[in-house]
Amino acid sequence: MQGSLSIEQMCRLGGVSRAGFYRGLEAGYGVQQDMELRSEMQRIALEHRRRYGYRRMGAELERRGFYVNHKRVLRLMREDNLLAVGRRKFVRTTQSKHSLPIYLNLARRMKLTGLNQLWVADITYIRLQTEFVFLAVVLDAYSRKVIGWALARSMTTTLIVTALRQALTERQPPPGLVHHSDQGIQYASPEYGKILEQHGILLSMSRAGNPYDNATCESWIKTLKVEEIYAHPYQDFQHLRRHVAEFIEQYYNRCRLHSALGYRSPEELERQLADGPTSSAWPAAAVSFSGHGEIYQCNGEQPASHSPTHCLDESPTGYSWAGCSPAEPACASPAEPILKRKILFE
């Protein structure tokens, strides 16, 4: 930008092609400046242990005063062998075939406005040389910060309870928070539900076999696997624990730039929120339900509050959270039609 003019506008006014402008700019850039850029990219790659792709590399370079096109960043990373480690095949670990209660999916109906409105949780496995171990995490869906985690050799309710208690100790959330997870038997257990109920936390669960309903947590697990687990061989369980603790508490929460947060780290976002309006001034998260118009139709008409933008894949039938279900219209009662038919036949 030059004042209010972009490069494209200046090239058009000067009768110069953009390609010619960039070729001239690159020719005048110089070998020394190019080496400084490559050196800075090497430092970033070492600092982040080759976890960054070209988008985050470009964002970090911009923070450090290097304004480089993303295509050039990708080319230089490929030439200098700085590309991030690739991903591996997804393996399902959820045990959702059980007779325990399943709760309505509230998370996909929420529009978040601040912290401690929605927590997401999940379990993943990590393979060592001689055993499998399991990691449970709890994230704040607004800031993407890991607020609770636990590592154990068995996938039990104790594992997820440990992660949950750590999150409760750190955040001490007010009543009304929504906790979202998959339909795994651990999250549906009475012990886990009792702890949530004691703290005034509402349960929410994904649809069966649908990882996209818990995409925030699934995305974090992918980040952990690709940027930490797949990149390092671990000697034993304790060695893994130290690395996971360092990745979560020292690197991910504090340093790693998150694309969904405008290329800020979770703690950086939370610090900016703390410097702004207090949490009590934040508007409450909005919750909407699908199918109200279909459930409470009256002579083919829909209530004025019905929103046609809602998906119609789920129904709030049987949902009993006080204050969220709308009042039942008079026409929804079968008593009046039955009475009319009785009078006609008499």
BALOBA-1460 file (C-alpha; in Angstrom, 3 decimals):
// residues 346
<rec num="1" residu="m" x="0.000" y="0.000" z="0.000"/>
<rec num="2" residu="q" x="1.112" y="3.558" z="-0.815"/>
<rec num="3" residu="g" x="-1.320" y="5.855" z="0.942"/>
<rec num="4" residu="s" x="-4.750" y="4.666" z="-0.160"/>
<rec num="5" residu="l" x="-3.466" y="3.001" z="-3.356"/>
<rec num="6" residu="s" x="-2.743" y="-0.684" z="-3.652"/>
<rec num="7" residu="i" x="0.046" y="-2.117" z="-5.824"/>
<rec num="8" residu="e" x="-2.511" y="-3.167" z="-8.433"/>
<rec num="9" residu="q" x="-3.894" y="0.376" z="-8.691"/>
<rec num="10" residu="m" x="-0.430" y="1.934" z="-8.883"/>
<rec num="11" residu="c" x="0.605" y="-0.475" z="-11.647"/>
<rec num="12" residu="r" x="-2.534" y="0.382" z="-13.601"/>
<rec num="13" residu="l" x="-1.875" y="4.129" z="-13.249"/>
<rec num="14" residu="g" x="1.781" y="3.726" z="-14.222"/>
<rec num="15" residu="g" x="1.056" y="1.465" z="-17.163"/>
<rec num="16" residu="v" x="3.164" y="-1.349" z="-15.685"/>
<rec num="17" residu="s" x="2.161" y="-4.972" z="-15.280"/>
<rec num="18" residu="r" x="2.113" y="-6.404" z="-11.770"/>
<rec num="19" residu="a" x="4.409" y="-9.235" z="-12.865"/>
<rec num="20" residu="g" x="6.946" y="-6.703" z="-14.177"/>
<rec num="21" residu="f" x="6.722" y="-4.705" z="-10.954"/>
<rec num="22" residu="y" x="7.410" y="-7.791" z="-8.817"/>
<rec num="23" residu="r" x="10.272" y="-8.912" z="-11.087"/>
<rec num="24" residu="g" x="11.896" y="-5.506" z="-10.686"/>
<rec num="25" residu="l" x="11.274" y="-5.574" z="-6.943"/>
<rec num="26" residu="e" x="12.832" y="-9.033" z="-6.616"/>
<rec num="27" residu="a" x="15.848" y="-8.007" z="-8.704"/>
<rec num="28" residu="g" x="16.477" y="-5.080" z="-6.386"/>
<rec num="29" residu="y" x="15.890" y="-7.113" z="-3.278"/>
<rec num="30" residu="g" x="19.456" y="-8.358" z="-3.228"/>
<rec num="31" residu="v" x="21.201" y="-11.517" z="-2.123"/>
<rec num="32" residu="q" x="21.848" y="-10.189" z="1.369"/>
<rec num="33" residu="q" x="18.156" y="-9.518" z="2.055"/>
<rec num="34" residu="d" x="17.236" y="-12.929" z="0.664"/>
<rec num="35" residu="m" x="19.733" y="-14.625" z="2.977"/>
<rec num="36" residu="e" x="18.348" y="-12.694" z="5.952"/>
<rec num="37" residu="l" x="14.861" y="-13.930" z="5.096"/>
<rec num="38" residu="r" x="16.003" y="-17.540" z="4.747"/>
<rec num="39" residu="s" x="17.957" y="-17.289" z="7.996"/>
<rec num="40" residu="e" x="14.887" y="-15.984" z="9.829"/>
<rec num="41" residu="m" x="12.785" y="-18.817" z="8.394"/>
<rec num="42" residu="q" x="15.361" y="-21.320" z="9.623"/>
<rec num="43" residu="r" x="15.204" y="-19.805" z="13.108"/>
<rec num="44" residu="i" x="11.401" y="-19.977" z="13.137"/>
<rec num="45" residu="a" x="11.462" y="-23.593" z="11.964"/>
<rec num="46" residu="l" x="13.927" y="-24.538" z="14.728"/>
<rec num="47" residu="e" x="12.007" y="-22.635" z="17.403"/>
<rec num="48" residu="h" x="8.760" y="-24.384" z="16.465"/>
<rec num="49" residu="r" x="10.401" y="-27.747" z="15.647"/>
<rec num="50" residu="r" x="9.134" y="-27.767" z="12.058"/>
<rec num="51" residu="r" x="5.528" y="-27.604" z="13.231"/>
<rec num="52" residu="y" x="4.613" y="-24.550" z="11.166"/>
<rec num="53" residu="g" x="3.245" y="-24.747" z="7.638"/>
<rec num="54" residu="y" x="3.711" y="-21.928" z="5.152"/>
<rec num="55" residu="r" x="0.673" y="-19.950" z="6.391"/>
<rec num="56" residu="r" x="1.864" y="-19.758" z="10.000"/>
<rec num="57" residu="m" x="5.421" y="-19.220" z="8.804"/>
<rec num="58" residu="g" x="4.206" y="-16.216" z="6.785"/>
<rec num="59" residu="a" x="2.268" y="-14.839" z="9.758"/>
<rec num="60" residu="e" x="5.309" y="-15.202" z="12.044"/>
<rec num="61" residu="l" x="7.573" y="-13.542" z="9.470"/>
<rec num="62" residu="e" x="5.148" y="-10.604" z="9.290"/>
<rec num="63" residu="r" x="5.306" y="-10.284" z="13.073"/>
<rec num="64" residu="r" x="9.089" y="-10.047" z="12.794"/>
<rec num="65" residu="g" x="9.040" y="-7.391" z="10.093"/>
<rec num="66" residu="f" x="9.345" y="-9.540" z="6.957"/>
<rec num="67" residu="y" x="6.447" y="-8.968" z="4.553"/>
<rec num="68" residu="v" x="6.606" y="-11.860" z="2.087"/>
<rec num="69" residu="n" x="4.019" y="-13.340" z="-0.279"/>
<rec num="70" residu="h" x="2.734" y="-16.751" z="0.856"/>
<rec num="71" residu="k" x="3.746" y="-18.364" z="-2.448"/>
<rec num="72" residu="r" x="7.340" y="-17.286" z="-1.926"/>
<rec num="73" residu="v" x="7.288" y="-18.582" z="1.645"/>
<rec num="74" residu="l" x="6.075" y="-21.959" z="0.407"/>
<rec num="75" residu="r" x="8.745" y="-22.075" z="-2.310"/>
<rec num="76" residu="l" x="11.569" y="-21.218" z="0.099"/>
<rec num="77" residu="m" x="10.347" y="-23.711" z="2.680"/>
<rec num="78" residu="r" x="10.265" y="-26.420" z="0.025"/>
<rec num="79" residu="e" x="13.749" y="-25.519" z="-1.231"/>
<rec num="80" residu="d" x="15.212" y="-25.435" z="2.303"/>
<rec num="81" residu="n" x="13.367" y="-28.587" z="3.458"/>
<rec num="82" residu="l" x="11.401" y="-26.734" z="6.130"/>
<rec num="83" residu="l" x="7.942" y="-28.098" z="5.370"/>
<rec num="84" residu="a" x="5.973" y="-29.425" z="8.334"/>
<rec num="85" residu="v" x="5.738" y="-33.133" z="9.136"/>
<rec num="86" residu="g" x="2.781" y="-34.842" z="7.413"/>
<rec num="87" residu="r" x="-0.246" y="-36.417" z="9.033"/>
<rec num="88" residu="r" x="-1.132" y="-40.090" z="9.558"/>
<rec num="89" residu="k" x="-4.297" y="-42.104" z="9.139"/>
<rec num="90" residu="f" x="-7.209" y="-41.405" z="11.536"/>
<rec num="91" residu="v" x="-8.169" y="-44.202" z="13.946"/>
<rec num="92" residu="r" x="-11.491" y="-44.272" z="15.813"/>
<rec num="93" residu="t" x="-11.315" y="-44.797" z="19.600"/>
<rec num="94" residu="t" x="-14.830" y="-43.838" z="20.772"/>
<rec num="95" residu="q" x="-16.934" y="-46.549" z="22.412"/>
<rec num="96" residu="s" x="-20.435" y="-45.190" z="21.790"/>
<rec num="97" residu="k" x="-22.410" y="-48.455" z="21.899"/>
<rec num="98" residu="h" x="-23.750" y="-48.400" z="25.456"/>
<rec num="99" residu="s" x="-27.040" y="-48.026" z="27.325"/>
<rec num="100" residu="l" x="-26.094" y="-44.859" z="29.237"/>
<rec num="101" residu="p" x="-27.966" y="-41.558" z="28.658"/>
<rec num="102" residu="i" x="-27.165" y="-39.562" z="25.509"/>
<rec num="103" residu="y" x="-27.587" y="-35.781" z="25.628"/>
<rec num="104" residu="l" x="-28.752" y="-33.241" z="23.068"/>
<rec num="105" residu="n" x="-26.103" y="-31.540" z="20.933"/>
<rec num="106" residu="l" x="-26.079" y="-27.970" z="22.288"/>
<rec num="107" residu="a" x="-22.649" y="-26.968" z="20.973"/>
<rec num="108" residu="r" x="-23.680" y="-26.722" z="17.330"/>
<rec num="109" residu="r" x="-26.525" y="-24.367" z="18.324"/>
<rec num="110" residu="m" x="-24.324" y="-21.944" z="20.274"/>
<rec num="111" residu="k" x="-22.884" y="-18.647" z="19.100"/>
<rec num="112" residu="l" x="-20.032" y="-17.899" z="21.507"/>
<rec num="113" residu="t" x="-19.242" y="-14.405" z="22.765"/>
<rec num="114" residu="g" x="-16.609" y="-15.049" z="25.471"/>
<rec num="115" residu="l" x="-14.723" y="-17.481" z="27.662"/>
<rec num="116" residu="n" x="-16.265" y="-20.236" z="29.807"/>
<rec num="117" residu="q" x="-19.383" y="-20.589" z="27.680"/>
<rec num="118" residu="l" x="-18.463" y="-23.840" z="25.923"/>
<rec num="119" residu="w" x="-15.837" y="-26.436" z="26.835"/>
<rec num="120" residu="v" x="-15.018" y="-29.291" z="24.468"/>
<rec num="121" residu="a" x="-13.399" y="-32.566" z="25.519"/>
<rec num="122" residu="d" x="-12.068" y="-35.702" z="23.886"/>
<rec num="123" residu="i" x="-9.730" y="-38.703" z="24.326"/>
<rec num="124" residu="t" x="-7.000" y="-39.868" z="21.964"/>
<rec num="125" residu="y" x="-4.445" y="-42.655" z="21.990"/>
<rec num="126" residu="i" x="-0.652" y="-42.379" z="21.658"/>
<rec num="127" residu="r" x="1.444" y="-45.332" z="20.606"/>
<rec num="128" residu="l" x="4.773" y="-45.977" z="22.344"/>
<rec num="129" residu="q" x="7.267" y="-48.700" z="21.500"/>
<rec num="130" residu="t" x="5.762" y="-51.274" z="23.873"/>
<rec num="131" residu="e" x="2.309" y="-49.941" z="24.833"/>
<rec num="132" residu="f" x="-0.612" y="-47.650" z="24.029"/>
<rec num="133" residu="v" x="-1.389" y="-44.740" z="26.353"/>
<rec num="134" residu="f" x="-4.340" y="-42.340" z="26.355"/>
<rec num="135" residu="l" x="-4.628" y="-38.580" z="26.609"/>
<rec num="136" residu="a" x="-7.773" y="-36.700" z="27.716"/>
<rec num="137" residu="v" x="-8.080" y="-32.956" z="27.092"/>
<rec num="138" residu="v" x="-10.524" y="-30.134" z="27.847"/>
<rec num="139" residu="l" x="-10.425" y="-26.944" z="25.748"/>
<rec num="140" residu="d" x="-12.211" y="-23.618" z="25.987"/>
<rec num="141" residu="a" x="-13.920" y="-23.442" z="22.599"/>
<rec num="142" residu="y" x="-13.677" y="-19.635" z="22.428"/>
<rec num="143" residu="s" x="-9.918" y="-19.225" z="23.000"/>
<rec num="144" residu="r" x="-8.879" y="-22.789" z="21.980"/>
<rec num="145" residu="k" x="-6.753" y="-22.937" z="25.145"/>
<rec num="146" residu="v" x="-6.118" y="-26.328" z="26.761"/>
<rec num="147" residu="i" x="-7.393" y="-25.843" z="30.307"/>
<rec num="148" residu="g" x="-7.237" y="-29.466" z="31.467"/>
<rec num="149" residu="w" x="-5.411" y="-32.627" z="30.394"/>
<rec num="150" residu="a" x="-4.448" y="-36.030" z="31.760"/>
<rec num="151" residu="l" x="-2.307" y="-38.911" z="30.516"/>
<rec num="152" residu="a" x="-2.753" y="-42.536" z="31.608"/>
<rec num="153" residu="r" x="-2.176" y="-46.121" z="30.501"/>
<rec num="154" residu="s" x="-5.898" y="-46.974" z="30.506"/>
<rec num="155" residu="m" x="-8.927" y="-45.258" z="28.956"/>
<rec num="156" residu="t" x="-11.154" y="-45.043" z="32.044"/>
<rec num="157" residu="t" x="-13.490" y="-42.517" z="33.626"/>
<rec num="158" residu="t" x="-10.699" y="-41.605" z="36.065"/>
<rec num="159" residu="l" x="-8.680" y="-40.275" z="33.133"/>
<rec num="160" residu="i" x="-11.295" y="-37.786" z="31.970"/>
<rec num="161" residu="v" x="-12.262" y="-36.857" z="35.551"/>
<rec num="162" residu="t" x="-8.636" y="-35.847" z="36.202"/>
<rec num="163" residu="a" x="-8.626" y="-33.591" z="33.142"/>
<rec num="164" residu="l" x="-12.003" y="-32.098" z="34.090"/>
<rec num="165" residu="r" x="-10.974" y="-31.348" z="37.684"/>
<rec num="166" residu="q" x="-7.855" y="-29.575" z="36.433"/>
<rec num="167" residu="a" x="-10.005" y="-27.401" z="34.160"/>
<rec num="168" residu="l" x="-12.452" y="-26.639" z="36.995"/>
<rec num="169" residu="t" x="-9.601" y="-25.666" z="39.322"/>
<rec num="170" residu="e" x="-8.046" y="-23.325" z="36.778"/>
<rec num="171" residu="r" x="-11.216" y="-21.631" z="35.518"/>
<rec num="172" residu="q" x="-13.858" y="-21.992" z="38.273"/>
<rec num="173" residu="p" x="-16.629" y="-21.333" z="35.726"/>
<rec num="174" residu="p" x="-20.032" y="-19.892" z="36.652"/>
<rec num="175" residu="p" x="-23.162" y="-22.096" z="36.291"/>
<rec num="176" residu="g" x="-24.577" y="-22.399" z="32.798"/>
<rec num="177" residu="l" x="-21.392" y="-23.537" z="31.052"/>
<rec num="178" residu="v" x="-21.914" y="-26.195" z="28.347"/>
<rec num="179" residu="h" x="-19.584" y="-29.218" z="28.255"/>
<rec num="180" residu="h" x="-19.457" y="-30.943" z="24.859"/>
<rec num="181" residu="s" x="-17.970" y="-34.352" z="24.039"/>
<rec num="182" residu="d" x="-18.643" y="-37.423" z="21.927"/>
<rec num="183" residu="q" x="-20.956" y="-40.245" z="23.029"/>
<rec num="184" residu="g" x="-18.133" y="-42.293" z="24.540"/>
<rec num="185" residu="i" x="-18.970" y="-44.445" z="27.534"/>
<rec num="186" residu="q" x="-16.563" y="-42.498" z="29.742"/>
<rec num="187" residu="y" x="-18.295" y="-39.146" z="29.137"/>
<rec num="188" residu="a" x="-21.736" y="-40.709" z="29.556"/>
<rec num="189" residu="s" x="-20.810" y="-42.308" z="32.902"/>
<rec num="190" residu="p" x="-22.809" y="-41.315" z="36.028"/>
<rec num="191" residu="e" x="-19.629" y="-40.310" z="37.868"/>
<rec num="192" residu="y" x="-18.646" y="-37.772" z="35.226"/>
<rec num="193" residu="g" x="-22.181" y="-36.448" z="34.875"/>
<rec num="194" residu="k" x="-22.471" y="-35.975" z="38.633"/>
<rec num="195" residu="i" x="-19.369" y="-33.753" z="38.754"/>
<rec num="196" residu="l" x="-20.724" y="-31.589" z="35.956"/>
<rec num="197" residu="e" x="-24.107" y="-31.349" z="37.633"/>
<rec num="198" residu="q" x="-22.516" y="-30.270" z="40.935"/>
<rec num="199" residu="h" x="-20.897" y="-27.310" z="39.161"/>
<rec num="200" residu="g" x="-24.013" y="-26.321" z="37.203"/>
<rec num="201" residu="i" x="-22.567" y="-27.473" z="33.880"/>
<rec num="202" residu="l" x="-24.833" y="-28.711" z="31.090"/>
<rec num="203" residu="l" x="-23.912" y="-31.785" z="29.059"/>
<rec num="204" residu="s" x="-23.824" y="-31.806" z="25.265"/>
<rec num="205" residu="m" x="-22.863" y="-34.685" z="22.969"/>
<rec num="206" residu="s" x="-22.053" y="-35.129" z="19.291"/>
<rec num="207" residu="r" x="-24.172" y="-37.200" z="16.978"/>
<rec num="208" residu="a" x="-23.093" y="-40.834" z="16.736"/>
<rec num="209" residu="g" x="-20.122" y="-41.359" z="14.436"/>
<rec num="210" residu="n" x="-19.863" y="-37.659" z="13.536"/>
<rec num="211" residu="p" x="-16.450" y="-36.184" z="14.480"/>
<rec num="212" residu="y" x="-17.357" y="-32.868" z="12.831"/>
<rec num="213" residu="d" x="-19.667" y="-32.044" z="15.754"/>
<rec num="214" residu="n" x="-16.547" y="-31.840" z="17.945"/>
<rec num="215" residu="a" x="-14.289" y="-30.365" z="15.280"/>
<rec num="216" residu="t" x="-12.494" y="-27.954" z="17.637"/>
<rec num="217" residu="c" x="-11.161" y="-30.766" z="19.811"/>
<rec num="218" residu="e" x="-10.503" y="-33.084" z="16.867"/>
<rec num="219" residu="s" x="-8.472" y="-30.312" z="15.222"/>
<rec num="220" residu="w" x="-6.397" y="-29.841" z="18.374"/>
<rec num="221" residu="i" x="-5.664" y="-33.587" z="18.539"/>
<rec num="222" residu="k" x="-4.502" y="-33.475" z="14.911"/>
<rec num="223" residu="t" x="-2.197" y="-30.577" z="15.802"/>
<rec num="224" residu="l" x="-0.752" y="-32.512" z="18.739"/>
<rec num="225" residu="k" x="-0.165" y="-35.654" z="16.671"/>
<rec num="226" residu="v" x="1.376" y="-33.913" z="13.650"/>
<rec num="227" residu="e" x="3.475" y="-31.288" z="15.422"/>
<rec num="228" residu="e" x="4.607" y="-33.258" z="18.483"/>
<rec num="229" residu="i" x="3.842" y="-36.997" z="18.604"/>
<rec num="230" residu="y" x="4.801" y="-37.975" z="15.046"/>
<rec num="231" residu="a" x="7.943" y="-35.837" z="15.130"/>
<rec num="232" residu="h" x="9.592" y="-37.450" z="18.175"/>
<rec num="233" residu="p" x="10.398" y="-40.991" z="19.345"/>
<rec num="234" residu="y" x="9.656" y="-41.443" z="23.040"/>
<rec num="235" residu="q" x="11.659" y="-43.699" z="25.342"/>
<rec num="236" residu="d" x="8.902" y="-44.447" z="27.858"/>
<rec num="237" residu="f" x="5.718" y="-43.137" z="29.488"/>
<rec num="238" residu="q" x="7.483" y="-40.506" z="31.626"/>
<rec num="239" residu="h" x="9.434" y="-39.218" z="28.635"/>
<rec num="240" residu="l" x="6.157" y="-38.785" z="26.748"/>
<rec num="241" residu="r" x="4.527" y="-37.018" z="29.702"/>
<rec num="242" residu="r" x="7.319" y="-34.426" z="29.862"/>
<rec num="243" residu="h" x="7.069" y="-33.715" z="26.144"/>
<rec num="244" residu="v" x="3.262" y="-33.464" z="26.182"/>
<rec num="245" residu="a" x="3.364" y="-31.112" z="29.181"/>
<rec num="246" residu="e" x="5.928" y="-28.908" z="27.429"/>
<rec num="247" residu="f" x="3.938" y="-28.880" z="24.193"/>
<rec num="248" residu="i" x="0.633" y="-27.953" z="25.861"/>
<rec num="249" residu="e" x="1.700" y="-25.568" z="28.610"/>
<rec num="250" residu="q" x="4.818" y="-23.944" z="27.177"/>
<rec num="251" residu="y" x="4.301" y="-24.055" z="23.439"/>
<rec num="252" residu="y" x="0.674" y="-24.431" z="22.303"/>
<rec num="253" residu="n" x="-1.050" y="-22.254" z="24.923"/>
<rec num="254" residu="r" x="1.640" y="-19.559" z="24.976"/>
<rec num="255" residu="c" x="3.481" y="-19.420" z="21.661"/>
<rec num="256" residu="r" x="1.763" y="-21.212" z="18.787"/>
<rec num="257" residu="l" x="-0.098" y="-18.894" z="16.415"/>
<rec num="258" residu="h" x="-3.656" y="-20.126" z="15.847"/>
<rec num="259" residu="s" x="-5.252" y="-19.395" z="12.484"/>
<rec num="260" residu="a" x="-8.785" y="-19.342" z="13.963"/>
<rec num="261" residu="l" x="-7.668" y="-16.664" z="16.447"/>
<rec num="262" residu="g" x="-6.276" y="-14.281" z="13.846"/>
<rec num="263" residu="y" x="-2.809" y="-15.814" z="14.215"/>
<rec num="264" residu="r" x="-2.589" y="-15.239" z="17.940"/>
<rec num="265" residu="s" x="-1.808" y="-17.733" z="20.666"/>
<rec num="266" residu="p" x="-4.640" y="-18.736" z="23.049"/>
<rec num="267" residu="e" x="-3.059" y="-16.947" z="26.012"/>
<rec num="268" residu="e" x="-2.439" y="-13.838" z="23.914"/>
<rec num="269" residu="l" x="-6.129" y="-13.754" z="23.009"/>
<rec num="270" residu="e" x="-7.176" y="-14.213" z="26.627"/>
<rec num="271" residu="r" x="-4.834" y="-11.416" z="27.738"/>
<rec num="272" residu="q" x="-6.418" y="-9.093" z="25.179"/>
<rec num="273" residu="l" x="-9.865" y="-10.096" z="26.420"/>
<rec num="274" residu="a" x="-8.792" y="-9.416" z="30.011"/>
<rec num="275" residu="d" x="-7.604" y="-5.921" z="29.048"/>
<rec num="276" residu="g" x="-10.975" y="-5.211" z="27.408"/>
<rec num="277" residu="p" x="-14.467" y="-5.424" z="28.912"/>
<rec num="278" residu="t" x="-14.848" y="-7.720" z="31.913"/>
<rec num="279" residu="s" x="-16.437" y="-11.140" z="31.499"/>
<rec num="280" residu="s" x="-19.571" y="-9.920" z="33.265"/>
<rec num="281" residu="a" x="-20.059" y="-7.384" z="30.445"/>
<rec num="282" residu="w" x="-19.906" y="-10.012" z="27.699"/>
<rec num="283" residu="p" x="-23.273" y="-10.912" z="26.175"/>
<rec num="284" residu="a" x="-24.425" y="-14.442" z="26.900"/>
<rec num="285" residu="a" x="-23.944" y="-17.144" z="24.290"/>
<rec num="286" residu="a" x="-26.967" y="-17.471" z="22.004"/>
<rec num="287" residu="v" x="-28.653" y="-20.882" z="21.742"/>
<rec num="288" residu="s" x="-31.135" y="-21.824" z="19.025"/>
<rec num="289" residu="f" x="-33.112" y="-25.000" z="18.400"/>
<rec num="290" residu="s" x="-34.205" y="-26.552" z="15.133"/>
<rec num="291" residu="g" x="-37.637" y="-27.787" z="14.242"/>
<rec num="292" residu="h" x="-39.735" y="-25.537" z="16.476"/>
<rec num="293" residu="g" x="-41.814" y="-24.416" z="13.532"/>
<rec num="294" residu="e" x="-42.498" y="-27.995" z="12.515"/>
<rec num="295" residu="i" x="-43.247" y="-29.212" z="16.029"/>
<rec num="296" residu="y" x="-45.560" y="-26.374" z="17.013"/>
<rec num="297" residu="q" x="-47.375" y="-25.721" z="13.735"/>
<rec num="298" residu="c" x="-50.834" y="-24.287" z="14.096"/>
<rec num="299" residu="n" x="-53.168" y="-24.734" z="11.074"/>
<rec num="300" residu="g" x="-50.155" y="-24.761" z="8.766"/>
<rec num="301" residu="e" x="-48.754" y="-21.511" z="10.191"/>
<rec num="302" residu="q" x="-45.386" y="-21.154" z="11.901"/>
<rec num="303" residu="p" x="-44.642" y="-19.061" z="14.983"/>
<rec num="304" residu="a" x="-43.062" y="-15.697" z="14.309"/>
<rec num="305" residu="s" x="-39.927" y="-16.772" z="16.184"/>
<rec num="306" residu="h" x="-39.288" y="-19.688" z="13.816"/>
<rec num="307" residu="s" x="-35.964" y="-19.381" z="12.009"/>
<rec num="308" residu="p" x="-35.791" y="-21.027" z="8.552"/>
<rec num="309" residu="t" x="-31.994" y="-21.105" z="8.751"/>
<rec num="310" residu="h" x="-31.854" y="-23.919" z="11.295"/>
<rec num="311" residu="c" x="-30.963" y="-27.421" z="10.185"/>
<rec num="312" residu="l" x="-33.735" y="-29.981" z="10.601"/>
<rec num="313" residu="d" x="-31.623" y="-32.991" z="11.518"/>
<rec num="314" residu="e" x="-32.492" y="-33.002" z="15.228"/>
<rec num="315" residu="s" x="-35.543" y="-32.290" z="17.318"/>
<rec num="316" residu="p" x="-35.706" y="-30.857" z="20.843"/>
<rec num="317" residu="t" x="-38.366" y="-33.423" z="21.778"/>
<rec num="318" residu="g" x="-37.761" y="-34.633" z="25.311"/>
<rec num="319" residu="y" x="-35.372" y="-31.782" z="26.125"/>
<rec num="320" residu="s" x="-36.239" y="-30.450" z="29.561"/>
<rec num="321" residu="w" x="-33.785" y="-27.630" z="30.301"/>
<rec num="322" residu="a" x="-35.987" y="-25.065" z="32.014"/>
<rec num="323" residu="g" x="-36.107" y="-21.740" z="30.274"/>
<rec num="324" residu="c" x="-34.932" y="-22.936" z="26.851"/>
<rec num="325" residu="s" x="-37.992" y="-24.729" z="25.482"/>
<rec num="326" residu="p" x="-40.681" y="-22.340" z="24.208"/>
<rec num="327" residu="a" x="-44.147" y="-22.255" z="25.658"/>
<rec num="328" residu="e" x="-46.502" y="-24.680" z="23.927"/>
<rec num="329" residu="p" x="-49.131" y="-22.899" z="21.817"/>
<rec num="330" residu="a" x="-52.749" y="-23.612" z="22.604"/>
<rec num="331" residu="c" x="-53.262" y="-25.217" z="19.213"/>
<rec num="332" residu="a" x="-50.620" y="-27.843" z="20.024"/>
<rec num="333" residu="s" x="-53.008" y="-29.474" z="22.488"/>
<rec num="334" residu="p" x="-55.134" y="-32.292" z="20.972"/>
<rec num="335" residu="a" x="-58.006" y="-31.624" z="23.395"/>
<rec num="336" residu="e" x="-59.814" y="-29.015" z="21.247"/>
<rec num="337" residu="p" x="-59.837" y="-30.954" z="17.915"/>
<rec num="338" residu="i" x="-61.012" y="-34.110" z="19.686"/>
<rec num="339" residu="l" x="-63.832" y="-32.184" z="21.386"/>
<rec num="340" residu="k" x="-64.991" y="-30.729" z="18.032"/>
<rec num="341" residu="r" x="-65.067" y="-34.141" z="16.383"/>
<rec num="342" residu="k" x="-67.050" y="-35.501" z="19.316"/>
<rec num="343" residu="i" x="-69.687" y="-32.740" z="18.941"/>
<rec num="344" residu="l" x="-70.009" y="-33.366" z="15.194"/>
<rec num="345" residu="f" x="-70.595" y="-37.101" z="15.651"/>
<rec num="346" residu="e" x="-73.136" y="-36.506" z="18.404"/>
